[in-house]
Amino acid sequence: MNTWGRLFRVSLLGESHGDGVAVLLDGVPAGLRLTVGDFAGDLRKRRGGLTGTTTRREADRPLLKSGVRAGRATGAPVLIWLDNKDVDSGGYGEFRRKPRPGHVDFTAGVKFGGFNDIRGGGHFSGRLTAALVAAGVVAKKMIAPAKIEARLLEAGGETGAVGISRAIQEAMAEGNSIGGIVECRVGGLPVGLGEPFFDSVESGLAHAAFAVPGVKGIEFGAGFRAARMRGSEYNDPIVDAKGTTATNHAGGINGGLTNGNELVFRAAIRPAASIGLPQRTVELPAGKRAEIRIRGRHDACIALRVPVILEASAAIVLADLMAIDGRIPKIWR
Ligand SMILES: Cc1cc2nc3c(=O)[nH]c(=O)nc-3n(C[C@H](O)[C@H](O)[C@H](O)COP(=O)(O)O)c2cc1C
């Protein structure tokens, strides 16, 4: 459903072109410092504005509607609301009749009997990740001093700022979109986060990462490369009593538990479905073959905006695992 977590519970709500998007947080420790200003940096990073991202401009000024008083969490559920203001819902009606290839129009239309809000992708829109990022801001505070940093490794198969920029420009010039790979690293984690079997650290991080619209693959440490390595190469030599390893093919995880080394994972982000080129679809309900052209404001490279979103999804999972492991202190500075 729309809720993640056991002791730190995150519920997302809203739609792309509805009144707004929001997140309800249960398990925020009383006393945690929280002000509107705390959210500005991460929300700005997600908003885009770079070449290759949507021209939609939302202020993303969070309203702390519950659970915060005088700059501190009260221990009650925290509700963070973000208004939708810059909304242009023209043209979406057509997608009920002619579903966009690679998008959710067909699947959600069938599942919800056509009652789903299709405007701007509705609840399936990347807009929901604004609320996720807001939750991540709180989660990052909870897991401090552990620190999360994600960055775009490649886009359209190109690496480096110049190559990535060129790939985006080329895709945009042809009315197309490109994918990318985002790497996330977490430093300063204790040994032993994660729970047996189904609640391994990888399970949780993958679950939350795949919830982000457009994520199509995830790998930890050496990831798929591990399948081609020998044990003698893959195994990370342990060099001290704290469990520090000389290499990090395991990505900071052994047996589903953090091992105290840097946690490293990468996510593959698909190219956006909304492209300007003509695409093949059908006309419903008859199923007659048809062509569709998508206009409007869209991301040519979703991956540009994903790093801070992936940081948030990781922070949420780690905050919950820390709470389960009894590692969230009661008193906050
Ligand atoms: C920040 C962000 C922005 C996005 N922008 C677009 C977009 O402009 N056009 C589009 O077709 N999909 C966009 N998406 C992806 C869709 O929401 C997603 O592909 C769609 O819901 C289908 O889900 P799937 O790709 O996981 O199958 C965006 C996703 C994120 C995280």
The ligand as an SDF file (V2000), in Angstrom:
LIG
                    3D

 31 33  0  0  0  0  0  0  0  0999 V2000
   11.2050   13.0350  -10.5170 C   0  0  0  0  0  0  0  0  0  0  0  0
   10.4650   12.2240  -11.5470 C   0  0  0  0  0  0  0  0  0  0  0  0
    9.9810   12.8620  -12.6790 C   0  0  0  0  0  0  0  0  0  0  0  0
    9.3010   12.1510  -13.6610 C   0  0  0  0  0  0  0  0  0  0  0  0
    8.8780   12.8090  -14.7880 N   0  0  0  0  0  0  0  0  0  0  0  0
    8.2830   12.0960  -15.7800 C   0  0  0  0  0  0  0  0  0  0  0  0
    7.9030   12.7260  -16.9880 C   0  0  0  0  0  0  0  0  0  0  0  0
    8.0880   13.9300  -17.1740 O   0  0  0  0  0  0  0  0  0  0  0  0
    7.3130   11.9770  -17.9460 N   0  0  0  0  0  0  0  0  0  0  0  0
    7.0920   10.6270  -17.7930 C   0  0  0  0  0  0  0  0  0  0  0  0
    6.5680    9.9880  -18.6980 O   0  0  0  0  0  0  0  0  0  0  0  0
    7.4440   10.0080  -16.6560 N   0  0  0  0  0  0  0  0  0  0  0  0
    8.0380   10.7010  -15.6550 C   0  0  0  0  0  0  0  0  0  0  0  0
    8.4110   10.0590  -14.4990 N   0  0  0  0  0  0  0  0  0  0  0  0
    8.2370    8.6180  -14.4040 C   0  0  0  0  0  0  0  0  0  0  0  0
    6.8280    8.1660  -14.2730 C   0  0  0  0  0  0  0  0  0  0  0  0
    6.2320    8.6760  -13.1180 O   0  0  0  0  0  0  0  0  0  0  0  0
    6.8670    6.6350  -14.2940 C   0  0  0  0  0  0  0  0  0  0  0  0
    7.6880    6.2000  -15.3210 O   0  0  0  0  0  0  0  0  0  0  0  0
    5.5140    6.0820  -14.5360 C   0  0  0  0  0  0  0  0  0  0  0  0
    4.7020    6.2820  -13.4210 O   0  0  0  0  0  0  0  0  0  0  0  0
    5.5520    4.5890  -14.8500 C   0  0  0  0  0  0  0  0  0  0  0  0
    6.1960    3.8820  -13.8370 O   0  0  0  0  0  0  0  0  0  0  0  0
    7.4350    2.9090  -14.1350 P   0  0  0  0  0  0  0  0  0  0  0  0
    8.3690    3.6550  -14.9960 O   0  0  0  0  0  0  0  0  0  0  0  0
    8.0140    2.6310  -12.7680 O   0  0  0  0  0  0  0  0  0  0  0  0
    6.8560    1.6910  -14.8090 O   0  0  0  0  0  0  0  0  0  0  0  0
    9.0740   10.7610  -13.4950 C   0  0  0  0  0  0  0  0  0  0  0  0
    9.5590   10.1110  -12.3500 C   0  0  0  0  0  0  0  0  0  0  0  0
   10.2620   10.8370  -11.3820 C   0  0  0  0  0  0  0  0  0  0  0  0
   10.7900   10.1220  -10.1780 C   0  0  0  0  0  0  0  0  0  0  0  0
  1  2  1  0
  2  3  1  0
  2 30  2  0
  3  4  2  0
  4  5  1  0
  4 28  1  0
  5  6  2  0
  6  7  1  0
  6 13  1  0
  7  8  2  0
  7  9  1  0
  9 10  1  0
 10 11  2  0
 10 12  1  0
 12 13  2  0
 13 14  1  0
 14 15  1  0
 14 28  1  0
 15 16  1  0
 16 17  1  0
 16 18  1  0
 18 19  1  0
 18 20  1  0
 20 21  1  0
 20 22  1  0
 22 23  1  0
 23 24  1  0
 24 25  2  0
 24 26  1  0
 24 27  1  0
 28 29  2  0
 29 30  1  0
 30 31  1  0
M  END
$$$$
